[in-house]
Amino acid sequence: MSQKRRRKNRGSTLLFALLTLLLIGGLAAGFLALVAAQQAALVREHKATVARNLAEAGLELAAVKLSRDDRYRGEREVPLGRGTFDLIVKRVGEEYLITATGRVPTVGEARLERTVRVRARRTEGGVEWMPDTWQELPAR
Protein backbone atom coordinates (compact mmCIF):
# COMPACT_ATOMS: atom_id res chain seq x y z
CA MET A 1 0.00 0.00 0.00
CA SER A 2 2.83 2.37 0.65
CA GLN A 3 4.14 1.92 -2.91
CA LYS A 4 0.74 2.96 -4.32
CA ARG A 5 0.85 6.19 -2.31
CA ARG A 6 4.34 6.97 -3.52
CA ARG A 7 3.26 6.52 -7.12
CA LYS A 8 0.32 8.88 -6.55
CA ASN A 9 2.58 11.45 -4.89
CA ARG A 10 5.05 11.30 -7.76
CA GLY A 11 2.34 12.27 -10.22
CA SER A 12 1.00 15.05 -8.05
CA THR A 13 4.50 16.43 -7.42
CA LEU A 14 5.14 16.58 -11.16
CA LEU A 15 1.79 18.29 -11.74
CA PHE A 16 2.53 20.81 -8.97
CA ALA A 17 5.99 21.55 -10.45
CA LEU A 18 4.53 22.07 -13.94
CA LEU A 19 1.79 24.39 -12.66
CA THR A 20 4.35 26.37 -10.65
CA LEU A 21 6.58 26.67 -13.71
CA LEU A 22 3.61 27.79 -15.81
CA LEU A 23 2.66 30.42 -13.22
CA ILE A 24 6.21 31.79 -12.99
CA GLY A 25 6.47 31.86 -16.82
CA GLY A 26 3.19 33.77 -17.09
CA LEU A 27 4.30 36.31 -14.50
CA ALA A 28 7.64 36.77 -16.27
CA ALA A 29 5.91 37.27 -19.65
CA GLY A 30 3.57 39.86 -18.12
CA PHE A 31 6.47 41.69 -16.50
CA LEU A 32 8.40 41.77 -19.80
CA ALA A 33 5.35 43.14 -21.62
CA LEU A 34 5.00 45.87 -18.97
CA VAL A 35 8.68 46.82 -19.26
CA ALA A 36 8.43 46.93 -23.08
CA ALA A 37 5.37 49.20 -22.91
CA GLN A 38 7.10 51.54 -20.46
CA GLN A 39 10.19 51.64 -22.65
CA ALA A 40 8.09 52.58 -25.70
CA ALA A 41 6.34 55.33 -23.72
CA LEU A 42 9.67 56.73 -22.53
CA VAL A 43 11.07 56.77 -26.08
CA ARG A 44 7.98 58.59 -27.34
CA GLU A 45 8.15 61.11 -24.48
CA HIS A 46 11.85 61.72 -25.17
CA LYS A 47 11.17 62.29 -28.87
CA ALA A 48 8.35 64.70 -28.03
CA THR A 49 10.77 66.65 -25.83
CA VAL A 50 13.34 66.69 -28.64
CA ALA A 51 10.68 67.94 -31.08
CA ARG A 52 9.70 70.76 -28.68
CA ASN A 53 13.37 71.68 -28.23
CA LEU A 54 13.77 71.80 -32.01
CA ALA A 55 10.78 74.16 -32.21
CA GLU A 56 12.30 76.38 -29.53
CA ALA A 57 15.61 76.40 -31.43
CA GLY A 58 13.59 77.53 -34.43
CA LEU A 59 12.23 80.45 -32.40
CA GLU A 60 15.78 81.46 -31.54
CA LEU A 61 16.85 81.27 -35.19
CA ALA A 62 13.85 83.35 -36.20
CA ALA A 63 14.79 85.97 -33.59
CA VAL A 64 18.34 86.22 -34.95
CA LYS A 65 17.22 86.45 -38.57
CA LEU A 66 14.41 88.88 -37.75
CA SER A 67 16.82 91.15 -35.88
CA ARG A 68 18.89 91.39 -39.09
CA ASP A 69 16.02 91.60 -41.59
CA ASP A 70 12.48 92.78 -40.76
CA ARG A 71 11.23 91.15 -43.97
CA TYR A 72 12.18 87.62 -42.79
CA ARG A 73 9.12 85.34 -43.05
CA GLY A 74 10.52 81.95 -42.07
CA GLU A 75 11.73 78.79 -43.76
CA ARG A 76 10.91 75.10 -44.00
CA GLU A 77 12.63 71.81 -43.14
CA VAL A 78 15.66 73.33 -41.39
CA PRO A 79 17.80 70.35 -40.31
CA LEU A 80 19.17 70.23 -36.79
CA GLY A 81 20.48 67.10 -35.11
CA ARG A 82 18.17 64.18 -35.90
CA GLY A 83 15.19 66.35 -36.71
CA THR A 84 13.98 69.42 -38.54
CA PHE A 85 11.92 72.50 -37.85
CA ASP A 86 9.70 74.88 -39.83
CA LEU A 87 9.36 78.59 -39.14
CA ILE A 88 6.51 80.91 -40.02
CA VAL A 89 6.90 84.61 -39.21
CA LYS A 90 3.89 86.90 -39.66
CA ARG A 91 3.92 90.62 -39.09
CA VAL A 92 0.99 91.83 -37.00
CA GLY A 93 1.19 95.61 -36.69
CA GLU A 94 4.47 96.40 -34.93
CA GLU A 95 4.78 92.84 -33.62
CA TYR A 96 5.67 89.49 -35.15
CA LEU A 97 3.88 86.20 -34.58
CA ILE A 98 6.48 83.44 -34.81
CA THR A 99 5.36 79.82 -35.11
CA ALA A 100 7.92 77.03 -35.05
CA THR A 101 7.27 73.31 -35.51
CA GLY A 102 9.93 70.77 -34.55
CA ARG A 103 9.80 67.29 -36.09
CA VAL A 104 11.54 64.05 -35.17
CA PRO A 105 11.34 60.84 -37.25
CA THR A 106 9.77 57.87 -35.47
CA VAL A 107 9.20 54.20 -36.16
CA GLY A 108 5.66 53.41 -37.24
CA GLU A 109 4.67 57.06 -37.65
CA ALA A 110 5.72 59.58 -40.23
CA ARG A 111 7.09 62.10 -37.71
CA LEU A 112 6.42 63.27 -34.21
CA GLU A 113 6.00 67.03 -34.02
CA ARG A 114 5.54 69.83 -31.51
CA THR A 115 4.63 73.43 -32.30
CA VAL A 116 5.32 76.56 -30.26
CA ARG A 117 4.19 80.11 -30.94
CA VAL A 118 5.21 83.46 -29.49
CA ARG A 119 4.82 87.15 -30.24
CA ALA A 120 7.92 89.31 -30.49
CA ARG A 121 8.98 92.89 -31.12
CA ARG A 122 12.05 94.23 -32.85
CA THR A 123 14.15 96.47 -30.66
CA GLU A 124 17.44 98.26 -31.18
CA GLY A 125 19.24 95.35 -29.49
CA GLY A 126 17.51 92.60 -31.48
CA VAL A 127 14.22 90.86 -30.86
CA GLU A 128 12.30 90.94 -27.60
CA TRP A 129 9.97 88.05 -26.74
CA MET A 130 6.62 88.74 -25.22
CA PRO A 131 6.74 85.90 -22.66
CA ASP A 132 3.07 85.99 -21.75
CA THR A 133 2.24 85.06 -25.37
CA TRP A 134 4.44 81.93 -25.50
CA GLN A 135 2.33 78.82 -26.05
CA GLU A 136 2.76 75.21 -27.04
CA LEU A 137 0.05 74.27 -29.51
CA PRO A 138 -1.73 70.91 -29.24
CA ALA A 139 -0.10 68.09 -31.20
CA ARG A 140 -1.81 67.22 -34.45
Residue pairs with C-beta under 8 A, 6 or more apart in sequence:
44 106
44 112
47 104
47 106
47 112
48 112
48 114
48 139
50 81
50 82
50 83
50 102
50 104
51 83
51 102
51 103
51 104
51 112
51 113
51 114
52 102
52 114
52 116
52 136
53 102
54 80
54 81
54 83
54 84
54 85
54 102
54 103
54 104
54 114
55 85
55 100
55 101
55 102
55 114
55 115
55 116
56 100
56 102
56 116
57 80
57 85
57 100
57 102
58 78
58 85
58 86
58 87
58 100
58 101
58 102
59 98
59 100
59 116
59 118
61 78
61 87
62 72
62 74
62 87
62 89
62 98
62 100
63 98
63 120
63 126
63 127
63 129
64 126
64 127
65 72
66 72
66 89
66 96
66 98
66 120
66 122
66 127
67 122
67 126
67 127
70 91
70 122
72 89
73 88
73 89
73 90
74 86
74 87
74 88
74 89
74 98
75 86
75 87
76 86
76 87
77 84
77 86
78 84
78 85
78 86
78 87
82 104
82 105
83 102
83 103
83 104
83 105
84 102
84 103
85 100
85 101
85 102
85 103
86 100
86 101
86 103
87 98
87 99
87 100
88 98
88 99
88 100
89 96
89 97
89 98
89 99
90 96
90 97
90 99
91 97
92 119
94 121
95 119
95 120
95 121
95 130
96 119
96 120
96 121
96 122
96 127
97 117
97 118
97 119
98 117
98 118
98 119
98 120
99 115
99 116
99 117
99 137
100 115
100 116
100 117
101 113
101 114
101 115
102 113
102 114
102 115
103 111
103 112
103 113
104 111
104 112
104 113
105 111
105 112
106 112
113 139
113 140
114 136
114 139
115 136
115 137
115 139
115 140
116 134
116 135
116 136
116 137
117 133
117 134
117 135
117 137
118 129
118 130
118 131
118 133
118 134
118 135
119 129
119 130
119 133
120 127
120 128
120 129
120 130
121 127
121 128
121 130
122 128
